[in-house]
Amino acid sequence: MSEYAIGDIHGCHDSLRALMDRIGFSPDRDRLWFVGDIINRGPKSLESLRLVRDLGDNALVTLGNHDMHFLAVALGGHEPRPKDTLQAILEAPDRNELIDWMLQQNFAIPDEARGLLMVHAGIPHLWTAEQAVGYSRELEAVLQSNQTGGYFREMYGNQPERWDATLEGMDRWRVITNYFTRMRFLAEDGTLDLATKEGAGAAPDGFAPWFQYPRPDSVELIFGHWAALEGRTNTPGVHGLDTGCVYNGQLTAMNLDTKEMTRVEPCD
């Protein structure tokens, strides 16, 4: 069996199909890990979501900020944004089934045998990989509970700006969400800068890319989210897979055993 991690799809269904063909994916023997942002901005969000959902046990998925945005629109009463390409999902006859499937997905997926952890945006150096998985499961339980509507109504916001283990309720869940799905730059104390979206060299004073801080463990990290990096972290054991397919870049798959990268051309 071969296993591959795939970068942000953003509704680029045809690119995903082409990438699956290029790596010779077979549902009889292979499994795909998706770093999140399956949908939005690209031309075929509905088709992309259905394709990944229909892979069943052959797919492992972490939720990205665009996936969470769709759920906030569908369940939390938020308005779509001008560049969103979510309407086809919102109007789909299987909309509710797709939403239910999304609510069952993860924020962090470990592979203890390989010493890997997959997330969408990253994890702060304040957490071990084991702690990150615990916070992921805590947040997943919120999404799967009767509190879901309230969570999505209050999900957006930049406060609290850093982790504190004593946080409770929505403040706690919001900062966990922001680390897992929105993070790029951090201060040493874990404070988030959520305004800067350029490449690693654009760090504001007192901040650095989250993956440049020393970590408390040796787990390798797989993430997406940060297209401006073009997949380059210059940090051993940290693998960035968002190569900006929807932004005229490429869609990337990484073989989890060999670390070999396979890429296809951008979205239409």
MOGI-V414282 format. One record per pair of residues at least 6 apart in sequence whose C-alpha atoms are under 6 Angstrom apart, sorted by sequence separation. I is the first residue (numbers start at 1). J is the second residue. D is the distance in whole Angstrom. If there is no record, write none. Layout:
i=I j=J d=D
i=I j=J d=D
//
This chain:
i=39 j=45 d=5
i=72 j=78 d=6
i=73 j=79 d=6
i=89 j=95 d=6
i=110 j=116 d=6
i=186 j=192 d=5
i=243 j=249 d=6
i=244 j=250 d=6
i=245 j=251 d=5
i=254 j=260 d=6
i=110 j=117 d=4
i=243 j=250 d=5
i=254 j=261 d=5
i=109 j=117 d=6
i=185 j=193 d=5
i=253 j=261 d=6
i=109 j=118 d=5
i=200 j=209 d=6
i=231 j=240 d=5
i=253 j=262 d=5
i=108 j=118 d=6
i=231 j=241 d=5
i=252 j=262 d=6
i=108 j=119 d=5
i=231 j=242 d=6
i=252 j=263 d=4
i=107 j=119 d=6
i=231 j=243 d=5
i=251 j=263 d=5
i=230 j=243 d=5
i=251 j=264 d=5
i=250 j=264 d=6
i=227 j=242 d=5
i=250 j=265 d=5
i=224 j=240 d=6
i=226 j=242 d=6
i=227 j=243 d=5
i=250 j=266 d=5
i=220 j=237 d=5
i=221 j=238 d=5
i=222 j=239 d=5
i=223 j=240 d=5
i=224 j=241 d=5
i=225 j=242 d=6
i=227 j=244 d=5
i=249 j=266 d=5
i=220 j=238 d=6
i=224 j=242 d=4
i=248 j=266 d=5
i=155 j=174 d=6
i=187 j=206 d=6
i=187 j=207 d=4
i=186 j=207 d=5
i=245 j=266 d=5
i=246 j=267 d=5
i=185 j=207 d=6
i=186 j=208 d=6
i=245 j=267 d=6
i=185 j=208 d=5
i=185 j=209 d=4
i=186 j=210 d=5
i=108 j=133 d=6
i=184 j=209 d=6
i=185 j=210 d=5
i=33 j=59 d=6
i=36 j=62 d=5
i=3 j=30 d=6
i=5 j=32 d=6
i=10 j=37 d=6
i=31 j=58 d=4
i=32 j=59 d=5
i=33 j=60 d=5
i=34 j=61 d=5
i=35 j=62 d=5
i=36 j=63 d=5
i=37 j=64 d=5
i=1 j=29 d=5
i=2 j=30 d=5
i=3 j=31 d=5
i=4 j=32 d=5
i=5 j=33 d=4
i=6 j=34 d=5
i=7 j=35 d=6
i=8 j=36 d=6
i=10 j=38 d=5
i=11 j=39 d=4
i=31 j=59 d=6
i=33 j=61 d=6
i=36 j=64 d=4
i=108 j=136 d=6
i=162 j=190 d=5
i=1 j=30 d=5
i=3 j=32 d=6
i=4 j=33 d=6
i=5 j=34 d=6
i=8 j=37 d=5
i=9 j=38 d=5
i=10 j=39 d=4
i=11 j=40 d=6
i=37 j=66 d=5
i=107 j=136 d=5
i=162 j=191 d=4
i=199 j=228 d=5
i=10 j=40 d=5
i=12 j=42 d=5
i=37 j=67 d=5
i=161 j=191 d=5
i=198 j=228 d=6
i=199 j=229 d=5
i=10 j=41 d=6
i=11 j=42 d=4
i=13 j=44 d=6
i=161 j=192 d=5
i=10 j=42 d=5
i=11 j=43 d=6
i=12 j=44 d=6
i=11 j=44 d=5
i=11 j=45 d=4
i=13 j=48 d=5
i=11 j=48 d=5
i=41 j=84 d=5
i=46 j=89 d=5
i=40 j=84 d=6
i=41 j=85 d=5
i=61 j=105 d=6
i=62 j=106 d=5
i=63 j=107 d=6
i=40 j=85 d=5
i=62 j=107 d=5
i=64 j=120 d=5
i=122 j=180 d=6
i=121 j=180 d=5
i=121 j=181 d=5
i=120 j=181 d=6
i=121 j=182 d=6
i=121 j=183 d=6
i=76 j=149 d=5
i=75 j=149 d=6
i=76 j=152 d=5
i=76 j=153 d=4
i=72 j=152 d=5
i=36 j=120 d=6
i=35 j=120 d=5
i=128 j=216 d=6
i=125 j=215 d=5
i=122 j=223 d=6
i=121 j=223 d=6
i=116 j=219 d=6
i=118 j=221 d=6
i=120 j=223 d=5
i=121 j=224 d=6
i=115 j=219 d=5
i=116 j=220 d=5
i=117 j=221 d=5
i=118 j=222 d=5
i=119 j=223 d=5
i=120 j=224 d=5
i=121 j=225 d=5
i=116 j=221 d=6
i=118 j=223 d=6
i=65 j=181 d=5
i=64 j=181 d=5
i=35 j=223 d=6
i=35 j=224 d=6
i=42 j=246 d=6
i=7 j=224 d=6
i=7 j=241 d=5
i=8 j=242 d=5
i=7 j=242 d=5
i=7 j=252 d=6
i=19 j=264 d=6
i=6 j=252 d=6
i=6 j=253 d=4
i=5 j=253 d=5
i=4 j=253 d=6
i=5 j=254 d=5
i=4 j=254 d=5
i=4 j=255 d=4
i=4 j=256 d=5
i=3 j=256 d=6
i=12 j=267 d=5
//
